[in-house]
Amino acid sequence: MIICSDVDGVILNYIQGFIDFTRDEDIDYQYNPENYGVITGIENAENLRTRFHAKDYLRQLQYYEGALEVLNRLVEKDEVHLVTAIQPECSEMRAENLTALNYTSLQCVGDAAKETLNALTASLDALTLQLSELEKIQAEDSKAVAAELKAINEALNISRSIQDVQVAFGDLKNRLEDSKTRLGTQELLLRQLDGQVSKSERNNLLIEQDIQQLEGRMQELLKVMEKRQKSRETQQPKVVPEKEVNPESATETETQEAAED
């Protein structure tokens, strides 16, 4: 990685150095942590800072606890570039103060550059805010697009369902057509069977008529035969039946006849 870090207030304790300077110079100064920087809100601030930088305080500012160890560990793998608002003419003292740190580069940009940097930072903050707003809009648009895609997918699913229903309806229609054809065939067979039944009924009726005619003829024939039988009985001579002879009387007759002889 390429790491860029400030120096004063981050690596070196600039505030404590300035406090030590005011005490050594017997300057009435009370540090207010609510103010940005050490010279904000005091009289002759620029003069005091110039006097502070002219001394050797910038050569011996203390490191914040842990800062040296962390940065040296980062330098083992990454690039560490230091950027500070110290005036360029103070760069030698600043570099001497940082000899214990194995940094990649040191840039002393001064207040003018710092102001420019602040302006750029403000612009960057504004751009970051705009980017955040754009990200929100993009998130909302993404949600809207996701909702539209969901709606499209649901519509596609509905379309697929409609297609499935249409296919199923087509299959059902085909089956109904087949059933209709089979019913038509069965109806035709029933009609043919009904015709055959009607023909059989007519034949049965004719047979009954023939039977009745035959019965009539048989009655007539019986009558004719009865007439013929009666006619024959009338034409035959009468036969006197022989008198039945009693065996005992016959024996007596024979005895009498023998006596007479």
Secondary structure by P-SEA (a helix, b strand, c coil): cbbbbbccccccaaaaaaaaaaaaaccbbbbbcccccccccccaaaaaaaaaaacccccccccccaaaaaaaaaaccbbbbbbbcccccaaaaaaaaaccccccccccccaaaaaaaaaaaaaaaaaaaaaaaaaaaaaaaaaaaaaaaaaaaaaaaaaaaaaaaaaaaaaaaaaaaaaaaaaaaaaaaaaaaaaaaaaaaaaaaaaaaaaaaaaaaaaaaaaaaaaaaaaaaaabbbbcccccccaaaaaaaaaaaaaac
